Amino acid sequence: MILHVLRALFVLMMAAAGWFFLAHSTIFHPYDWLALAICLSVGVVIICVDILSPRRKLQFFSGTILGLLVGLLIAYALSFVVQMTVAQYFADRVSQPQDVHSLSVFINLVVGITCCYLSISFILQTKDDFRFIVPYVEFSKQTKGARPMLVDTSVLIDGRITDIAATGIIESQLIVPRFVLDELQSVADSADKIRRGRGRRGLEMLNKLRETKHADVLIYDSSGHEEPELEGVDQRLLWLAQQLGARVLTTDFNLNKVGQLRGLDVVNVNDLAHALKPVVLPGERLTVRLVRAGEEAGQGVGYLEDGTMVVIEQGREYLNEEVEITVTKLLPTAAGRMVFGRLSTDGGSALRRPRPRTDPHSASAP
């Protein structure tokens, strides 16, 4: 919206410059409309080039346009060139001396308006970049607080990030690259039912994350800044993390390892979940529901509320029952911790939760 207003003001100011020249000069007499037509034509052409040209990379414009102030400085510097050119080529062709001055003022107005428009348009279109470059020198943006975090596709499909962000523990800005959003949309449009469900879940989680009060989410488009040889979402994500000095938030084990090999800071949601699991110590008593038989003879397997697997010796006969166990040892694994225990006994009998009794009045008569 701001760019549309800026472009409309640019056309109006070009028209005003042409009208000003008409009011103070007779160079184009009797074709007084020619100056106004030239100004409007130049304005329309510049806007068309600005709209149709691809998104600029900052290195192509480094050190030239930094804002309205720089635009005015450039226009001021060019005014001397305009004055010398008009004095050299038009002094002998103009009948009235004041027309030379009017022509110089007219050209300076057009140049100044054009420089100011291009500078403001450029800044508005690159306002989300995290650094700027001038020739031979690179200045990284000095950000306050925690560094931003790039959100991977797997994190959005996983969905736990919304609950984590709702707690307010994440102070970093969460950046979702445009190519991650495009991948989610592609998965959501897949012909495979499972992939389509995963993609739709990812889009729902992204909308929920953006509505979370404590989450600062930014959709970032890096299409005009990427290297052409980059292939795949993971490669583009790691490259963008290097460019922005950001951390990568993912649940992908392979992406986690590759990012660490490249010297990037990677936050794995699975590692975070494992670190937040409650500590279980040997000798502690737990109540577990046995859901299946174990690999060894007589073993039963159950799970704690956080998903930790519990293997109970001699628990196979208590399947689909809740029993009280005593923790004997803990075994760290790649997926987390595994708890081993034995049935707690009282006088030689295992302590178990009683099964719900059946109401005799509800039973059918034999």
LOSEKE-21134 format. One record per residue (C-alpha): residue in three letters; x, y, z. Coordinates in nm, 4 decimals, padded with zeros to 6 digits. Example, Ala and Ser with C-alpha at 12.3 -4.5 7.8 and 13.67 -1.06 7.14 Angstrom:
BEGIN
<site r="ALA" px="01.2300" py="-00.4500" pz="00.7800"/>
<site r="SER" px="01.3670" py="-00.1060" pz="00.7140"/>
END
This chain:
BEGIN
<site r="MET" px="00.0000" py="00.0000" pz="00.0000"/>
<site r="ILE" px="00.2811" py="00.2399" pz="00.0873"/>
<site r="LEU" px="00.4554" py="00.1674" pz="-00.2404"/>
<site r="HIS" px="00.1354" py="00.2410" pz="-00.4345"/>
<site r="VAL" px="00.1001" py="00.5779" pz="-00.2589"/>
<site r="LEU" px="00.4675" py="00.6525" pz="-00.3238"/>
<site r="ARG" px="00.4301" py="00.5763" pz="-00.6940"/>
<site r="ALA" px="00.1203" py="00.7953" pz="-00.7220"/>
<site r="LEU" px="00.3020" py="01.0840" pz="-00.5503"/>
<site r="PHE" px="00.5968" py="01.0363" pz="-00.7837"/>
<site r="VAL" px="00.3744" py="01.0748" pz="-01.0919"/>
<site r="LEU" px="00.2063" py="01.3828" pz="-00.9422"/>
<site r="MET" px="00.5408" py="01.5442" pz="-00.8629"/>
<site r="MET" px="00.6673" py="01.4753" pz="-01.2150"/>
<site r="ALA" px="00.3534" py="01.6418" pz="-01.3500"/>
<site r="ALA" px="00.4101" py="01.9361" pz="-01.1129"/>
<site r="ALA" px="00.7666" py="01.9702" pz="-01.2405"/>
<site r="GLY" px="00.6390" py="01.9854" pz="-01.5995"/>
<site r="TRP" px="00.3756" py="02.2409" pz="-01.5053"/>
<site r="PHE" px="00.6378" py="02.4527" pz="-01.3278"/>
<site r="PHE" px="00.8508" py="02.4558" pz="-01.6394"/>
<site r="LEU" px="00.5528" py="02.5590" pz="-01.8531"/>
<site r="ALA" px="00.4846" py="02.8522" pz="-01.6232"/>
<site r="HIS" px="00.8415" py="02.9877" pz="-01.6313"/>
<site r="SER" px="00.9732" py="02.9139" pz="-01.9808"/>
<site r="THR" px="00.8879" py="02.9631" pz="-02.3493"/>
<site r="ILE" px="01.1349" py="02.7084" pz="-02.4916"/>
<site r="PHE" px="00.8626" py="02.4710" pz="-02.6156"/>
<site r="HIS" px="00.6296" py="02.7482" pz="-02.7381"/>
<site r="PRO" px="00.3866" py="02.6949" pz="-02.9059"/>
<site r="TYR" px="00.4058" py="02.3300" pz="-02.7897"/>
<site r="ASP" px="00.3701" py="02.4139" pz="-02.4212"/>
<site r="TRP" px="00.2222" py="02.0722" pz="-02.3417"/>
<site r="LEU" px="00.5455" py="01.8968" pz="-02.4480"/>
<site r="ALA" px="00.7240" py="01.9485" pz="-02.1129"/>
<site r="LEU" px="00.4279" py="01.8091" pz="-01.9197"/>
<site r="ALA" px="00.4088" py="01.5080" pz="-02.1538"/>
<site r="ILE" px="00.7819" py="01.4412" pz="-02.1163"/>
<site r="CYS" px="00.7595" py="01.4476" pz="-01.7372"/>
<site r="LEU" px="00.4602" py="01.2155" pz="-01.7251"/>
<site r="SER" px="00.6186" py="00.9770" pz="-01.9748"/>
<site r="VAL" px="00.9446" py="00.9602" pz="-01.7806"/>
<site r="GLY" px="00.7526" py="00.8985" pz="-01.4573"/>
<site r="VAL" px="00.5457" py="00.6164" pz="-01.6071"/>
<site r="VAL" px="00.8521" py="00.4527" pz="-01.7635"/>
<site r="ILE" px="01.0468" py="00.4614" pz="-01.4363"/>
<site r="ILE" px="00.7554" py="00.3111" pz="-01.2433"/>
<site r="CYS" px="00.7128" py="00.0348" pz="-01.5039"/>
<site r="VAL" px="01.0826" py="-00.0497" pz="-01.4823"/>
<site r="ASP" px="01.0639" py="-00.0481" pz="-01.1015"/>
<site r="ILE" px="00.7614" py="-00.2815" pz="-01.0953"/>
<site r="LEU" px="00.8697" py="-00.5236" pz="-01.3679"/>
<site r="SER" px="01.2347" py="-00.5562" pz="-01.2699"/>
<site r="PRO" px="01.3234" py="-00.8478" pz="-01.0373"/>
<site r="ARG" px="01.3789" py="-00.7875" pz="-00.6710"/>
<site r="ARG" px="01.7146" py="-00.6170" pz="-00.6359"/>
<site r="LYS" px="02.0050" py="-00.7594" pz="-00.4465"/>
<site r="LEU" px="02.1611" py="-00.5222" pz="-00.2007"/>
<site r="GLN" px="02.5106" py="-00.5679" pz="-00.3391"/>
<site r="PHE" px="02.3978" py="-00.4252" pz="-00.6762"/>
<site r="PHE" px="02.2967" py="-00.0960" pz="-00.5160"/>
<site r="SER" px="02.5481" py="-00.0828" pz="-00.2323"/>
<site r="GLY" px="02.6703" py="00.2607" pz="-00.1372"/>
<site r="THR" px="02.4382" py="00.4455" pz="-00.3809"/>
<site r="ILE" px="02.0913" py="00.4677" pz="-00.2333"/>
<site r="LEU" px="02.0462" py="00.4679" pz="00.1452"/>
<site r="GLY" px="01.7367" py="00.6785" pz="00.1761"/>
<site r="LEU" px="01.5883" py="01.0128" pz="00.1032"/>
<site r="LEU" px="01.8974" py="01.1961" pz="00.2271"/>
<site r="VAL" px="02.1229" py="01.0099" pz="-00.0119"/>
<site r="GLY" px="01.8773" py="01.0717" pz="-00.2946"/>
<site r="LEU" px="01.8915" py="01.4442" pz="-00.2308"/>
<site r="LEU" px="02.2711" py="01.4387" pz="-00.2110"/>
<site r="ILE" px="02.2934" py="01.2597" pz="-00.5461"/>
<site r="ALA" px="02.0515" py="01.5051" pz="-00.7025"/>
<site r="TYR" px="02.2573" py="01.7939" pz="-00.5641"/>
<site r="ALA" px="02.5762" py="01.6500" pz="-00.7099"/>
<site r="LEU" px="02.4124" py="01.5961" pz="-01.0485"/>
<site r="SER" px="02.2816" py="01.9519" pz="-01.0527"/>
<site r="PHE" px="02.6299" py="02.0829" pz="-01.1341"/>
<site r="VAL" px="02.6533" py="01.8457" pz="-01.4297"/>
<site r="VAL" px="02.3095" py="01.9553" pz="-01.5482"/>
<site r="GLN" px="02.4019" py="02.3214" pz="-01.5187"/>
<site r="MET" px="02.7229" py="02.2768" pz="-01.7177"/>
<site r="THR" px="02.5492" py="02.0678" pz="-01.9853"/>
<site r="VAL" px="02.2654" py="02.3172" pz="-02.0320"/>
<site r="ALA" px="02.5061" py="02.6091" pz="-02.0428"/>
<site r="GLN" px="02.7224" py="02.4377" pz="-02.3060"/>
<site r="TYR" px="02.4602" py="02.2940" pz="-02.5395"/>
<site r="PHE" px="02.1579" py="02.5219" pz="-02.5018"/>
<site r="ALA" px="02.3023" py="02.8705" pz="-02.4365"/>
<site r="ASP" px="02.3348" py="02.9502" pz="-02.8076"/>
<site r="ARG" px="02.0020" py="02.7893" pz="-02.9005"/>
<site r="VAL" px="01.7782" py="02.9783" pz="-02.6591"/>
<site r="SER" px="01.6636" py="03.3304" pz="-02.7407"/>
<site r="GLN" px="01.6034" py="03.4453" pz="-02.3850"/>
<site r="PRO" px="01.8792" py="03.4010" pz="-02.1186"/>
<site r="GLN" px="01.6299" py="03.3298" pz="-01.8417"/>
<site r="ASP" px="01.5156" py="03.0224" pz="-02.0319"/>
<site r="VAL" px="01.8574" py="02.8633" pz="-01.9728"/>
<site r="HIS" px="01.8051" py="02.8952" pz="-01.6008"/>
<site r="SER" px="01.4496" py="02.7639" pz="-01.6287"/>
<site r="LEU" px="01.5683" py="02.4620" pz="-01.8259"/>
<site r="SER" px="01.8355" py="02.3868" pz="-01.5632"/>
<site r="VAL" px="01.5796" py="02.4099" pz="-01.2846"/>
<site r="PHE" px="01.3408" py="02.1856" pz="-01.4759"/>
<site r="ILE" px="01.6006" py="01.9126" pz="-01.5343"/>
<site r="ASN" px="01.7205" py="01.9337" pz="-01.1734"/>
<site r="LEU" px="01.3634" py="01.8882" pz="-01.0527"/>
<site r="VAL" px="01.3175" py="01.5773" pz="-01.2667"/>
<site r="VAL" px="01.6503" py="01.4315" pz="-01.1544"/>
<site r="GLY" px="01.5833" py="01.5104" pz="-00.7868"/>
<site r="ILE" px="01.2351" py="01.3604" pz="-00.7863"/>
<site r="THR" px="01.3621" py="01.0489" pz="-00.9644"/>
<site r="CYS" px="01.6510" py="00.9988" pz="-00.7213"/>
<site r="CYS" px="01.4263" py="01.0441" pz="-00.4174"/>
<site r="TYR" px="01.1670" py="00.8035" pz="-00.5546"/>
<site r="LEU" px="01.4210" py="00.5333" pz="-00.6353"/>
<site r="SER" px="01.5886" py="00.5637" pz="-00.2954"/>
<site r="ILE" px="01.2644" py="00.5380" pz="-00.0972"/>
<site r="SER" px="01.1330" py="00.2556" pz="-00.3170"/>
<site r="PHE" px="01.4540" py="00.0608" pz="-00.2741"/>
<site r="ILE" px="01.4521" py="00.0935" pz="00.1050"/>
<site r="LEU" px="01.0877" py="-00.0114" pz="00.1298"/>
<site r="GLN" px="01.1523" py="-00.3234" pz="-00.0777"/>
<site r="THR" px="01.4607" py="-00.4262" pz="00.1202"/>
<site r="LYS" px="01.3463" py="-00.3300" pz="00.4688"/>
<site r="ASP" px="01.3488" py="-00.6946" pz="00.5851"/>
<site r="ASP" px="01.7158" py="-00.7507" pz="00.5050"/>
<site r="PHE" px="01.9441" py="-00.7977" pz="00.8021"/>
<site r="ARG" px="02.2556" py="-00.6427" pz="00.6607"/>
<site r="PHE" px="02.3792" py="-00.4054" pz="00.3949"/>
<site r="ILE" px="02.6954" py="-00.4086" pz="00.1892"/>
<site r="VAL" px="02.9166" py="-00.1338" pz="00.0519"/>
<site r="PRO" px="03.2038" py="-00.2131" pz="-00.1826"/>
<site r="TYR" px="03.4825" py="-00.4141" pz="-00.0140"/>
<site r="VAL" px="03.3345" py="-00.3664" pz="00.3322"/>
<site r="GLU" px="03.0561" py="-00.5649" pz="00.4954"/>
<site r="PHE" px="02.8585" py="-00.4408" pz="00.7927"/>
<site r="SER" px="02.6430" py="-00.6916" pz="00.9788"/>
<site r="LYS" px="02.3316" py="-00.5642" pz="01.1471"/>
<site r="GLN" px="02.3797" py="-00.5261" pz="01.5197"/>
<site r="THR" px="02.0750" py="-00.6914" pz="01.6703"/>
<site r="LYS" px="01.9809" py="-00.6554" pz="02.0323"/>
<site r="GLY" px="01.8893" py="-00.9585" pz="02.2366"/>
<site r="ALA" px="01.8769" py="-01.3130" pz="02.1052"/>
<site r="ARG" px="01.9515" py="-01.3934" pz="01.7434"/>
<site r="PRO" px="01.6595" py="-01.4772" pz="01.5127"/>
<site r="MET" px="01.5623" py="-01.8394" pz="01.4516"/>
<site r="LEU" px="01.4860" py="-01.9845" pz="01.1080"/>
<site r="VAL" px="01.1924" py="-02.2259" pz="01.1284"/>
<site r="ASP" px="01.2219" py="-02.5496" pz="00.9302"/>
<site r="THR" px="00.9296" py="-02.7251" pz="00.7607"/>
<site r="SER" px="00.9553" py="-03.0191" pz="01.0004"/>
<site r="VAL" px="00.9017" py="-02.7923" pz="01.3012"/>
<site r="LEU" px="00.5746" py="-02.6570" pz="01.1641"/>
<site r="ILE" px="00.4469" py="-03.0055" pz="01.0787"/>
<site r="ASP" px="00.5510" py="-03.1280" pz="01.4246"/>
<site r="GLY" px="00.3447" py="-02.8513" pz="01.5853"/>
<site r="ARG" px="00.5053" py="-02.8446" pz="01.9300"/>
<site r="ILE" px="00.6604" py="-02.5066" pz="01.8565"/>
<site r="THR" px="00.3209" py="-02.3416" pz="01.9071"/>
<site r="ASP" px="00.2964" py="-02.4716" pz="02.2629"/>
<site r="ILE" px="00.6572" py="-02.3728" pz="02.3318"/>
<site r="ALA" px="00.6045" py="-02.0218" pz="02.1961"/>
<site r="ALA" px="00.2823" py="-01.9810" pz="02.3964"/>
<site r="THR" px="00.4826" py="-02.0099" pz="02.7187"/>
<site r="GLY" px="00.6768" py="-01.6940" pz="02.6290"/>
<site r="ILE" px="01.0145" py="-01.8621" pz="02.6661"/>
<site r="ILE" px="01.1209" py="-01.7790" pz="02.3077"/>
<site r="GLU" px="01.2437" py="-01.4211" pz="02.2883"/>
<site r="SER" px="01.3968" py="-01.4557" pz="01.9413"/>
<site r="GLN" px="01.2162" py="-01.3581" pz="01.6255"/>
<site r="LEU" px="01.0890" py="-01.6654" pz="01.4413"/>
<site r="ILE" px="01.1599" py="-01.6315" pz="01.0695"/>
<site r="VAL" px="00.9713" py="-01.8522" pz="00.8244"/>
<site r="PRO" px="01.1385" py="-01.8297" pz="00.4815"/>
<site r="ARG" px="00.9100" py="-01.8044" pz="00.1821"/>
<site r="PHE" px="01.0485" py="-02.1283" pz="00.0338"/>
<site r="VAL" px="00.9478" py="-02.3149" pz="00.3539"/>
<site r="LEU" px="00.5942" py="-02.1827" pz="00.3130"/>
<site r="ASP" px="00.5986" py="-02.2873" pz="-00.0538"/>
<site r="GLU" px="00.7100" py="-02.6381" pz="00.0437"/>
<site r="LEU" px="00.4278" py="-02.6648" pz="00.2966"/>
<site r="GLN" px="00.1785" py="-02.5604" pz="00.0306"/>
<site r="SER" px="00.3245" py="-02.8140" pz="-00.2118"/>
<site r="VAL" px="00.2940" py="-03.0922" pz="00.0461"/>
<site r="ALA" px="-00.0611" py="-02.9823" pz="00.1294"/>
<site r="ASP" px="-00.1535" py="-03.0137" pz="-00.2402"/>
<site r="SER" px="00.0008" py="-03.3612" pz="-00.2705"/>
<site r="ALA" px="-00.2044" py="-03.6482" pz="-00.4091"/>
<site r="ASP" px="-00.0890" py="-03.8705" pz="-00.1233"/>
<site r="LYS" px="-00.3359" py="-03.8529" pz="00.1646"/>
<site r="ILE" px="-00.0732" py="-03.8754" pz="00.4396"/>
<site r="ARG" px="00.1505" py="-03.6081" pz="00.2868"/>
<site r="ARG" px="-00.1517" py="-03.3856" pz="00.2251"/>
<site r="GLY" px="-00.2502" py="-03.4150" pz="00.5902"/>
<site r="ARG" px="00.1030" py="-03.3293" pz="00.7048"/>
<site r="GLY" px="00.1129" py="-03.0231" pz="00.4811"/>
<site r="ARG" px="-00.2231" py="-02.8965" pz="00.6013"/>
<site r="ARG" px="-00.1199" py="-02.9505" pz="00.9613"/>
<site r="GLY" px="00.1945" py="-02.7453" pz="00.8973"/>
<site r="LEU" px="-00.0076" py="-02.4580" pz="00.7515"/>
<site r="GLU" px="-00.2495" py="-02.4704" pz="01.0449"/>
<site r="MET" px="00.0377" py="-02.4666" pz="01.2932"/>
<site r="LEU" px="00.1920" py="-02.1674" pz="01.1130"/>
<site r="ASN" px="-00.1343" py="-01.9727" pz="01.1362"/>
<site r="LYS" px="-00.1637" py="-02.0661" pz="01.5029"/>
<site r="LEU" px="00.1952" py="-01.9622" pz="01.5639"/>
<site r="ARG" px="00.1377" py="-01.6217" pz="01.4032"/>
<site r="GLU" px="-00.1650" py="-01.5691" pz="01.6271"/>
<site r="THR" px="00.0308" py="-01.6598" pz="01.9406"/>
<site r="LYS" px="00.0640" py="-01.3560" pz="02.1644"/>
<site r="HIS" px="00.4245" py="-01.4145" pz="02.2693"/>
<site r="ALA" px="00.5597" py="-01.5128" pz="01.9247"/>
<site r="ASP" px="00.7163" py="-01.2671" pz="01.6806"/>
<site r="VAL" px="00.6808" py="-01.4401" pz="01.3425"/>
<site r="LEU" px="00.8146" py="-01.2990" pz="01.0162"/>
<site r="ILE" px="00.7578" py="-01.4396" pz="00.6664"/>
<site r="TYR" px="01.0867" py="-01.3634" pz="00.4883"/>
<site r="ASP" px="01.1340" py="-01.3700" pz="00.1115"/>
<site r="SER" px="01.4962" py="-01.4360" pz="00.0132"/>
<site r="SER" px="01.4328" py="-01.5276" pz="-00.3500"/>
<site r="GLY" px="01.6238" py="-01.2276" pz="-00.4836"/>
<site r="HIS" px="01.9295" py="-01.2893" pz="-00.2680"/>
<site r="GLU" px="02.0008" py="-01.6605" pz="-00.3020"/>
<site r="GLU" px="02.2863" py="-01.8170" pz="-00.4902"/>
<site r="PRO" px="02.1655" py="-01.9820" pz="-00.8144"/>
<site r="GLU" px="02.3346" py="-02.3154" pz="-00.7395"/>
<site r="LEU" px="02.1371" py="-02.3764" pz="-00.4207"/>
<site r="GLU" px="01.9079" py="-02.6775" pz="-00.4448"/>
<site r="GLY" px="01.6584" py="-02.8102" pz="-00.1929"/>
<site r="VAL" px="01.4963" py="-02.6488" pz="00.1065"/>
<site r="ASP" px="01.7640" py="-02.7688" pz="00.3502"/>
<site r="GLN" px="02.0501" py="-02.6155" pz="00.1499"/>
<site r="ARG" px="01.8655" py="-02.2870" pz="00.1107"/>
<site r="LEU" px="01.7795" py="-02.2833" pz="00.4813"/>
<site r="LEU" px="02.1413" py="-02.3351" pz="00.5888"/>
<site r="TRP" px="02.2640" py="-02.0731" pz="00.3424"/>
<site r="LEU" px="02.0112" py="-01.8206" pz="00.4674"/>
<site r="ALA" px="02.1086" py="-01.8935" pz="00.8284"/>
<site r="GLN" px="02.4702" py="-01.8107" pz="00.7410"/>
<site r="GLN" px="02.3692" py="-01.4890" pz="00.5671"/>
<site r="LEU" px="02.1476" py="-01.3676" pz="00.8511"/>
<site r="GLY" px="02.3584" py="-01.4989" pz="01.1381"/>
<site r="ALA" px="02.0513" py="-01.6835" pz="01.2614"/>
<site r="ARG" px="01.9928" py="-02.0151" pz="01.4340"/>
<site r="VAL" px="01.8022" py="-02.3013" pz="01.2742"/>
<site r="LEU" px="01.5009" py="-02.4536" pz="01.4489"/>
<site r="THR" px="01.4264" py="-02.8066" pz="01.3287"/>
<site r="THR" px="01.3313" py="-03.1625" pz="01.4199"/>
<site r="ASP" px="01.5254" py="-03.3142" pz="01.1283"/>
<site r="PHE" px="01.8194" py="-03.5190" pz="01.2571"/>
<site r="ASN" px="02.0155" py="-03.4966" pz="00.9305"/>
<site r="LEU" px="01.9654" py="-03.1213" pz="00.8975"/>
<site r="ASN" px="02.0763" py="-03.0873" pz="01.2577"/>
<site r="LYS" px="02.4055" py="-03.2692" pz="01.1911"/>
<site r="VAL" px="02.4790" py="-03.0911" pz="00.8615"/>
<site r="GLY" px="02.4149" py="-02.7536" pz="01.0240"/>
<site r="GLN" px="02.6532" py="-02.8334" pz="01.3078"/>
<site r="LEU" px="02.9210" py="-02.9414" pz="01.0586"/>
<site r="ARG" px="02.8877" py="-02.5995" pz="00.8920"/>
<site r="GLY" px="02.9352" py="-02.4268" pz="01.2241"/>
<site r="LEU" px="02.5738" py="-02.3128" pz="01.2589"/>
<site r="ASP" px="02.3722" py="-02.3076" pz="01.5784"/>
<site r="VAL" px="02.0890" py="-02.5592" pz="01.5417"/>
<site r="VAL" px="01.8101" py="-02.6011" pz="01.7951"/>
<site r="ASN" px="01.6424" py="-02.9419" pz="01.7768"/>
<site r="VAL" px="01.2951" py="-02.9526" pz="01.9258"/>
<site r="ASN" px="01.3382" py="-03.3230" pz="02.0011"/>
<site r="ASP" px="01.6518" py="-03.2523" pz="02.2047"/>
<site r="LEU" px="01.4621" py="-02.9800" pz="02.3887"/>
<site r="ALA" px="01.1783" py="-03.2196" pz="02.4663"/>
<site r="HIS" px="01.4200" py="-03.4847" pz="02.5928"/>
<site r="ALA" px="01.5963" py="-03.2309" pz="02.8123"/>
<site r="LEU" px="01.2654" py="-03.1319" pz="02.9721"/>
<site r="LYS" px="01.1600" py="-03.4855" pz="03.0573"/>
<site r="PRO" px="01.1177" py="-03.5404" pz="03.4311"/>
<site r="VAL" px="01.4103" py="-03.7094" pz="03.6003"/>
<site r="VAL" px="01.3455" py="-04.0651" pz="03.7208"/>
<site r="LEU" px="01.5909" py="-04.2048" pz="03.9736"/>
<site r="PRO" px="01.6658" py="-04.5697" pz="04.0607"/>
<site r="GLY" px="01.4577" py="-04.6823" pz="04.3562"/>
<site r="GLU" px="01.1702" py="-04.4513" pz="04.2747"/>
<site r="ARG" px="00.8222" py="-04.5993" pz="04.2512"/>
<site r="LEU" px="00.6034" py="-04.5369" pz="03.9474"/>
<site r="THR" px="00.2614" py="-04.6440" pz="03.8288"/>
<site r="VAL" px="00.2660" py="-04.7654" pz="03.4682"/>
<site r="ARG" px="00.0088" py="-04.9241" pz="03.2425"/>
<site r="LEU" px="00.1533" py="-05.2192" pz="03.0508"/>
<site r="VAL" px="00.0502" py="-05.2049" pz="02.6849"/>
<site r="ARG" px="00.2518" py="-05.4786" pz="02.5156"/>
<site r="ALA" px="00.4974" py="-05.7618" pz="02.5717"/>
<site r="GLY" px="00.8717" py="-05.6996" pz="02.5722"/>
<site r="GLU" px="01.1413" py="-05.8582" pz="02.3590"/>
<site r="GLU" px="01.2723" py="-06.0774" pz="02.6391"/>
<site r="ALA" px="01.0718" py="-06.3552" pz="02.8033"/>
<site r="GLY" px="00.8364" py="-06.2316" pz="03.0724"/>
<site r="GLN" px="00.8920" py="-05.8607" pz="03.0021"/>
<site r="GLY" px="00.6129" py="-05.6068" pz="02.9798"/>
<site r="VAL" px="00.6389" py="-05.2622" pz="02.8227"/>
<site r="GLY" px="00.4621" py="-04.9433" pz="02.9208"/>
<site r="TYR" px="00.5095" py="-04.5705" pz="02.8706"/>
<site r="LEU" px="00.5195" py="-04.2699" pz="03.0968"/>
<site r="GLU" px="00.3073" py="-03.9645" pz="03.0203"/>
<site r="ASP" px="00.6010" py="-03.7986" pz="02.8400"/>
<site r="GLY" px="00.6478" py="-04.0998" pz="02.6130"/>
<site r="THR" px="00.9446" py="-04.2567" pz="02.7936"/>
<site r="MET" px="00.9530" py="-04.6345" pz="02.7436"/>
<site r="VAL" px="00.9451" py="-04.8459" pz="03.0594"/>
<site r="VAL" px="01.0486" py="-05.2137" pz="03.0509"/>
<site r="ILE" px="00.9219" py="-05.4194" pz="03.3466"/>
<site r="GLU" px="01.0662" py="-05.7566" pz="03.4333"/>
<site r="GLN" px="00.8070" py="-06.0313" pz="03.4814"/>
<site r="GLY" px="00.5316" py="-05.7952" pz="03.3746"/>
<site r="ARG" px="00.3938" py="-05.9792" pz="03.0751"/>
<site r="GLU" px="00.1079" py="-06.1351" pz="03.2721"/>
<site r="TYR" px="-00.0166" py="-05.7887" pz="03.3702"/>
<site r="LEU" px="-00.0796" py="-05.6555" pz="03.0180"/>
<site r="ASN" px="-00.3479" py="-05.3858" pz="02.9902"/>
<site r="GLU" px="-00.3252" py="-05.3280" pz="03.3657"/>
<site r="GLU" px="-00.1730" py="-05.0529" pz="03.5736"/>
<site r="VAL" px="00.0969" py="-05.1808" pz="03.8067"/>
<site r="GLU" px="00.3303" py="-05.0184" pz="04.0526"/>
<site r="ILE" px="00.6984" py="-05.0675" pz="03.9743"/>
<site r="THR" px="01.0322" py="-04.9812" pz="04.1295"/>
<site r="VAL" px="01.2899" py="-04.8265" pz="03.8958"/>
<site r="THR" px="01.6076" py="-05.0354" pz="03.8800"/>
<site r="LYS" px="01.8170" py="-04.8521" pz="03.6177"/>
<site r="LEU" px="01.8132" py="-04.5918" pz="03.3404"/>
<site r="LEU" px="01.9558" py="-04.6452" pz="02.9931"/>
<site r="PRO" px="02.0334" py="-04.3397" pz="02.7737"/>
<site r="THR" px="01.9524" py="-04.3951" pz="02.4048"/>
<site r="ALA" px="01.9552" py="-04.1869" pz="02.0866"/>
<site r="ALA" px="01.5796" py="-04.1359" pz="02.1234"/>
<site r="GLY" px="01.5963" py="-04.0426" pz="02.4907"/>
<site r="ARG" px="01.6002" py="-04.2408" pz="02.8143"/>
<site r="MET" px="01.4718" py="-04.5928" pz="02.8669"/>
<site r="VAL" px="01.3589" py="-04.6953" pz="03.2151"/>
<site r="PHE" px="01.3933" py="-05.0477" pz="03.3513"/>
<site r="GLY" px="01.2051" py="-05.1614" pz="03.6583"/>
<site r="ARG" px="01.0603" py="-05.4500" pz="03.8488"/>
<site r="LEU" px="00.7188" py="-05.5043" pz="03.9980"/>
<site r="SER" px="00.6789" py="-05.3652" pz="04.3456"/>
<site r="THR" px="00.5725" py="-05.6446" pz="04.5827"/>
<site r="ASP" px="00.4030" py="-05.6571" pz="04.9182"/>
<site r="GLY" px="00.4279" py="-05.9971" pz="05.0819"/>
<site r="GLY" px="00.5217" py="-06.1681" pz="04.7550"/>
<site r="SER" px="00.2285" py="-06.0374" pz="04.5467"/>
<site r="ALA" px="00.2586" py="-05.7606" pz="04.2873"/>
<site r="LEU" px="00.0834" py="-05.4342" pz="04.3627"/>
<site r="ARG" px="-00.1606" py="-05.3547" pz="04.0828"/>
<site r="ARG" px="-00.4446" py="-05.1151" pz="04.0236"/>
<site r="PRO" px="-00.7726" py="-05.3069" pz="04.0539"/>
<site r="ARG" px="-00.9696" py="-05.3580" pz="03.7360"/>
<site r="PRO" px="-01.3049" py="-05.1824" pz="03.7176"/>
<site r="ARG" px="-01.5780" py="-05.4136" pz="03.8366"/>
<site r="THR" px="-01.8742" py="-05.5011" pz="03.6195"/>
<site r="ASP" px="-02.2171" py="-05.4092" pz="03.7526"/>
<site r="PRO" px="-02.4000" py="-05.7449" pz="03.8085"/>
<site r="HIS" px="-02.7346" py="-05.5809" pz="03.7371"/>
<site r="SER" px="-02.6164" py="-05.4759" pz="03.3915"/>
<site r="ALA" px="-02.5114" py="-05.8313" pz="03.2955"/>
<site r="SER" px="-02.7536" py="-06.0317" pz="03.0869"/>
<site r="ALA" px="-02.9226" py="-06.3323" pz="03.2440"/>
<site r="PRO" px="-02.7804" py="-06.6732" pz="03.1476"/>
END
